[in-house]
Amino acid sequence: MVTKARLFLVGNGNKDGLLLRIFMYATLVGIGFVFLYPVIYMIAYSFKSIEDLLNHAVNWLPTAFYLGNYQVTLEVLNFFPLLLETIYITVTPSLLQTAAAAFIGYGFARFQFHGKRLLLGLVLSTFIIPPQVLVIPRYLLFNQLGILESISAYLLPAVMGQGLNSAIFILIFYQTYRTLPKSLEEAAQLDGAGRFKIFFTIAVPLAVPAIIISLLFSVVWYWNETYLAAIYFGNEMNTLPLQLRRFVTSFHTMFHMQPETNLNEGIEMAGTFLTILPLLILYFILQRWFVESVDKSGITGE
């Protein structure tokens, strides 16, 4: 009886005991709460009216779902036109960055040349250099090239393999291509296929997990980038995160003649939530493919 109780509580090598499972679930719930708390707080407060905000008895659930905060926020953010512009500014360099990283990673994985290790090390070392350090030389270069205040300031580095955190994507593709069976490429070479045909017909389809990971992370990083966007784009182009930085100024400019409309925490939370909402929708739509890609990217080959 004592042995059965001990096995039930502690477990053995083949089965986890009750205490271990309680500890694991409690840890997961705690970690999940840390990540979800800001989102829950933001959503709850975004639906609160000014009366609910002033009522200390109303904590999480508002007395009614007040949509006035979102009506004001949509106007201040100029949401829908700016959403389309943000998607354009975000997705275009992400696609080019993914394509460049796939091409560069394949070159490092399959070709042998003098200085390969040194060059690969230099490429990967750029990941640890904050992009803010390179702002001044890049700004001067882009100014000489005449591509400031346009999306070309994002596209040129992306297509050259120097976009936002491109080094980590090159490493992902490099490791992915190294695990692919060389026998497939050798068989294609015997059939007369050239290097470019092998790359596009064999290497790229087998690297779909790495492509999905690279594309999703690129979209998120380009979407959230405000420091470089503010410097490179100036007043010519704008994004939702950039507009969120100017939210207070834009609000007071737009509603300074309407004293009955005051900026409050509910409006601020609504603006923040609308800014990240497209990324949340993107993640929920592509969640299954993203998880599968992360899992498949660890598969080893010949």
Secondary structure, DSSP 4 states (H G I P E B T S, - for coil): -HHHHHHHHHB-SSSB-HHHHHHHHHHHHHHHHHHHHHHHHHHHHHT--HHHHH-TT--SS-SS---HHHHHHHHHHTHHHHHHHHHHHHHHHHHHHHHHHHHHHHHHHH---TTHHHHHHHHHHGGGS-GGGGHHHHHHHHHHHT-TTSTHHHHHHHHTT-STTHHHHHHHHHHHHHHS-HHHHHHHHHTT--HHHHIIIIIHHHTHHHHHHHHHHHHHHHHH--HHHHHHHTTT---HHHHHHTHHHHHHHHHTT-TTS---HHHHHHHHHHHHHHHHHHHHHHHHHHHHHHHHTT----
